[in-house]
């Protein structure tokens, strides 16, 4: 029996849930997990259903047959095979904690993705990537060659068939054109502070101001720098007895965890763009343990 995921978003109207459930029941599909959300502010409906096709239907059959159900409601829908792993390109600069964390989770099977390439504007992590039998691309970025560099990046994405780009502390600003082309398919991670500190050495600034909470935010990338729809966040407490180096260490840990959880939400089709926000359905209690790690 094949296991699939159906994601739906549309205008919130009466009968949409019945139409979805009715189609699945009539076509020999058994729902194993379901989540839905009505946004009263926007009038939008979001749903994610896991199900088993007991009659052995293919993705193509499901998509074709469901189109007639979706059309009257104006549904934006997608079917996904749970056995298929998302193809991911990871991009990194000189801070390697998120990259190393993702490689470890991927290697032990806790992060079920297919890493098809790692791209960097430096050579610092070439050896560690190649030792994992993953293609490494060094694409230098300067003010003068930025359009050519992004064209080279997109060539790697297209050649590998990558469905998601993960910025694992990639310290270059992407162009508006690239952000628009890959809308909803680029995830970034950055530090979060109360209050906020920008620029160089944010952890040192936080230490000097006696911050009690540090954390991290993972979001979809848009043309507005570090202001894209948020997928996942977390914090960790710090005290006066800790040093600025402790802040850095704790900050890197929480950044790695938050990025991993954001990727999990995306690859399991639990994250939906909702204007400037997201709808992120939690993992069900019966989900695989790797989906809950982080």
C-alpha positions as CSV (number, residue, x, y, z in Angstrom):
1,X,0.0,0.0,0.0
2,X,1.3,3.4,-1.0
3,X,1.4,6.3,1.5
4,X,0.7,9.8,0.3
5,X,0.2,13.3,1.6
6,X,-2.4,15.7,0.2
7,X,-2.1,19.5,0.8
8,X,-4.9,21.9,0.1
9,X,-5.4,25.6,0.4
10,X,-8.3,27.6,-0.9
11,X,-11.0,30.1,0.1
12,X,-12.8,28.9,3.2
13,X,-16.2,27.8,2.1
14,X,-18.8,25.2,3.2
15,X,-18.4,21.7,1.9
16,X,-14.6,21.8,1.2
17,X,-13.7,19.3,3.9
18,X,-16.5,16.9,2.9
19,X,-15.4,17.1,-0.7
20,X,-11.9,16.1,0.1
21,X,-12.8,13.3,2.5
22,X,-15.5,12.1,0.2
23,X,-13.1,11.8,-2.7
24,X,-10.5,9.9,-0.7
25,X,-13.1,7.5,0.7
26,X,-14.6,6.8,-2.7
27,X,-11.2,6.0,-4.2
28,X,-10.1,3.5,-1.6
29,X,-7.9,5.8,0.5
30,X,-7.7,5.6,4.3
31,X,-6.9,8.8,6.1
32,X,-4.3,8.3,8.8
33,X,-3.6,11.9,9.9
34,X,-5.4,15.1,9.2
35,X,-5.0,18.8,10.1
36,X,-6.8,21.9,9.0
37,X,-6.9,25.6,9.8
38,X,-9.3,28.4,8.8
39,X,-7.7,31.8,8.9
40,X,-10.6,34.1,9.8
41,X,-8.6,37.2,8.9
42,X,-7.9,36.2,5.3
43,X,-10.8,33.8,4.8
44,X,-8.3,31.1,3.7
45,X,-8.5,27.4,4.4
46,X,-5.5,25.1,4.8
47,X,-5.4,21.3,5.1
48,X,-2.9,18.5,5.2
49,X,-3.9,14.8,5.1
50,X,-1.8,11.7,5.3
51,X,-3.5,8.6,3.8
52,X,-2.9,5.1,2.5
53,X,-4.1,4.1,-1.0
54,X,-5.4,0.7,-0.4
55,X,-6.2,0.3,-4.1
56,X,-2.7,1.1,-5.3
57,X,-3.4,4.4,-7.0
58,X,-0.5,6.3,-8.5
59,X,0.3,10.0,-7.9
60,X,-0.7,10.7,-11.5
61,X,-4.1,9.1,-11.1
62,X,-4.8,10.9,-7.8
63,X,-3.8,14.3,-9.3
64,X,-5.9,13.8,-12.4
65,X,-9.0,12.5,-10.6
66,X,-8.9,15.0,-7.8
67,X,-8.8,18.0,-10.2
68,X,-12.5,17.7,-10.9
69,X,-13.2,17.9,-7.1
70,X,-10.8,20.8,-6.6
71,X,-12.0,23.0,-9.5
72,X,-15.4,24.2,-8.0
73,X,-13.6,25.3,-4.8
74,X,-10.6,26.8,-6.5
75,X,-8.3,24.6,-4.6
76,X,-4.5,24.9,-4.8
77,X,-3.6,21.2,-4.1
78,X,-0.7,18.8,-4.3
79,X,-0.2,15.1,-3.8
80,X,3.1,13.8,-2.4
81,X,4.6,10.3,-2.1
82,X,5.9,9.9,1.4
83,X,8.7,7.6,0.1
84,X,10.2,10.3,-2.1
85,X,12.9,12.5,-0.5
86,X,13.1,16.2,-1.1
87,X,16.2,17.2,-3.1
88,X,18.1,19.9,-1.2
89,X,21.0,22.2,-2.0
90,X,22.7,23.6,1.1
91,X,24.5,26.9,0.9
92,X,27.1,27.9,3.5
93,X,29.9,30.5,4.0
94,X,32.4,30.3,6.9
95,X,30.2,29.4,9.9
96,X,29.8,25.6,9.7
97,X,27.7,24.6,12.7
98,X,24.4,24.4,10.8
99,X,26.0,22.6,7.9
100,X,27.7,20.0,10.1
101,X,24.5,19.5,12.1
102,X,22.5,18.9,8.9
103,X,25.1,16.5,7.5
104,X,25.0,14.5,10.8
105,X,21.2,14.3,10.9
106,X,21.1,13.4,7.2
107,X,23.8,10.7,7.7
108,X,22.0,8.9,10.6
109,X,18.7,9.1,8.9
110,X,17.1,11.7,11.2
111,X,16.7,14.2,8.4
112,X,15.1,12.3,5.4
113,X,16.3,14.5,2.5
114,X,18.5,14.0,-0.5
115,X,21.4,16.5,-0.3
116,X,22.3,16.9,-4.0
117,X,24.9,19.6,-3.6
118,X,26.6,22.0,-1.2
119,X,27.5,25.5,-2.5
120,X,29.8,27.9,-0.8
121,X,31.6,31.2,-1.6
122,X,34.6,29.8,0.3
123,X,36.5,26.5,0.3
124,X,36.5,26.0,4.1
125,X,34.1,23.0,4.0
126,X,35.0,21.4,0.7
127,X,36.8,18.5,2.3
128,X,34.0,17.6,4.8
129,X,31.4,17.8,2.1
130,X,33.3,15.7,-0.4
131,X,34.0,13.1,2.4
132,X,30.3,12.7,2.6
133,X,30.2,11.9,-1.2
134,X,28.2,15.1,-1.8
135,X,29.1,17.4,-4.8
136,X,30.7,20.6,-3.6
137,X,30.7,23.8,-5.6
138,X,32.7,26.9,-4.8
139,X,31.0,29.9,-6.3
140,X,32.8,33.1,-5.5
141,X,30.6,36.2,-5.0
142,X,31.7,39.8,-5.4
143,X,29.9,43.0,-6.0
144,X,31.1,42.9,-9.6
145,X,30.1,39.3,-10.4
146,X,26.9,38.8,-8.4
147,X,24.6,38.3,-11.4
148,X,27.0,35.7,-12.9
149,X,27.4,34.0,-9.5
150,X,23.6,33.7,-9.0
151,X,23.3,32.3,-12.5
152,X,25.9,29.6,-11.6
153,X,24.0,28.8,-8.4
154,X,20.7,28.5,-10.2
155,X,22.4,26.3,-12.8
156,X,23.4,23.9,-10.0
157,X,19.8,24.0,-8.7
158,X,18.3,23.2,-12.1
159,X,20.8,20.5,-13.0
160,X,20.4,18.7,-9.8
161,X,16.6,19.0,-9.8
162,X,16.8,20.6,-6.3
163,X,13.4,21.4,-4.8
164,X,14.7,23.4,-1.8
165,X,17.6,25.6,-1.0
166,X,18.8,25.8,2.6
167,X,20.9,28.8,3.7
168,X,23.0,27.2,6.5
169,X,24.6,30.6,7.5
170,X,25.2,31.7,3.9
171,X,26.4,35.2,4.4
172,X,25.4,36.7,1.0
173,X,22.2,38.6,0.2
174,X,20.2,37.0,-2.6
175,X,18.8,39.1,-5.4
176,X,15.1,40.0,-5.6
177,X,14.9,38.0,-8.8
178,X,16.3,34.8,-7.2
179,X,14.0,35.2,-4.2
180,X,11.0,35.6,-6.5
181,X,11.9,32.6,-8.7
182,X,12.4,30.4,-5.7
183,X,9.6,31.7,-3.6
184,X,8.6,29.3,-0.8
185,X,11.6,27.1,-1.7
186,X,14.5,28.9,0.2
187,X,14.9,28.5,4.0
188,X,17.2,30.7,6.0
189,X,18.4,30.8,9.6
190,X,19.5,33.7,11.7
191,X,19.9,34.7,15.3
192,X,17.1,36.4,17.3
193,X,17.6,38.6,20.3
194,X,15.4,40.6,22.7
195,X,16.3,43.4,22.1
196,X,17.6,43.0,18.6
197,X,21.2,43.5,17.6
198,X,22.4,43.8,14.1
199,X,25.7,44.0,12.4
200,X,29.0,42.4,13.4
201,X,29.3,40.3,16.6
202,X,25.7,40.3,17.7
203,X,26.4,37.9,20.5
204,X,29.0,40.2,21.9
205,X,26.5,43.1,21.7
206,X,23.9,41.0,23.5
207,X,26.4,40.0,26.2
208,X,27.4,43.6,26.8
209,X,23.7,44.6,27.2
210,X,23.0,41.7,29.7
211,X,20.5,39.9,27.5
212,X,18.6,37.1,29.3
213,X,17.2,35.3,26.2
214,X,18.9,34.5,22.9
215,X,17.4,32.4,20.2
216,X,17.1,31.7,16.5
217,X,14.5,32.2,13.7
218,X,14.1,30.1,10.5
219,X,12.0,31.6,7.7
220,X,11.3,31.5,4.0
221,X,13.5,33.9,2.1
222,X,11.9,37.0,0.4
223,X,13.3,40.2,-1.1
224,X,12.9,41.8,2.4
225,X,16.1,40.8,4.2
226,X,15.5,38.5,7.2
227,X,11.8,39.4,7.1
228,X,10.3,36.4,5.3
229,X,7.4,34.3,6.7
230,X,8.6,32.6,9.9
231,X,8.6,28.8,10.0
232,X,10.2,28.0,13.4
233,X,11.7,29.8,16.4
234,X,13.3,28.9,19.7
235,X,15.1,30.6,22.6
236,X,17.5,29.6,25.4
237,X,18.1,31.4,28.7
238,X,21.5,33.0,29.5
239,X,22.7,34.5,32.8
240,X,25.1,37.1,34.0
241,X,27.6,34.3,34.9
242,X,28.1,33.3,31.3
243,X,30.6,34.8,28.9
244,X,30.1,36.1,25.4
245,X,31.7,32.8,24.2
246,X,29.0,30.9,26.0
247,X,26.4,33.1,24.2
248,X,28.0,32.1,20.8
249,X,28.0,28.4,21.7
250,X,24.4,28.4,22.9
251,X,23.3,30.5,20.0
252,X,24.9,28.1,17.5
253,X,23.1,25.1,19.1
254,X,19.7,26.7,19.0
255,X,20.3,27.9,15.4
256,X,21.1,24.3,14.3
257,X,18.0,22.9,16.1
258,X,15.6,25.6,14.7
259,X,16.9,25.1,11.1
260,X,16.5,21.4,11.3
261,X,12.9,21.7,12.6
262,X,12.0,24.2,9.9
263,X,13.4,21.8,7.2
264,X,11.4,19.0,8.7
265,X,8.2,21.0,8.5
266,X,8.8,21.9,4.9
267,X,9.8,18.4,3.6
268,X,6.9,16.8,5.4
269,X,4.6,19.4,3.7
270,X,3.4,20.9,7.1
271,X,4.4,24.5,6.2
272,X,2.1,26.7,4.2
273,X,2.7,30.2,3.0
274,X,-0.1,32.5,4.2
275,X,0.8,36.0,3.0
276,X,3.5,37.4,5.3
277,X,3.0,34.5,7.7
278,X,2.9,30.7,7.6
279,X,0.6,28.0,8.7
280,X,2.7,25.2,10.2
281,X,0.9,22.0,11.3
282,X,2.6,20.1,14.1
283,X,3.7,16.5,13.8
284,X,1.1,14.0,14.9
285,X,1.9,11.9,18.0
286,X,2.3,8.8,15.7
287,X,4.8,10.4,13.4
288,X,8.2,8.9,12.9
289,X,10.7,9.8,15.6
290,X,13.1,11.5,13.2
291,X,10.4,14.0,12.4
292,X,10.3,15.1,16.0
293,X,14.0,15.3,16.5
294,X,15.7,18.6,17.0
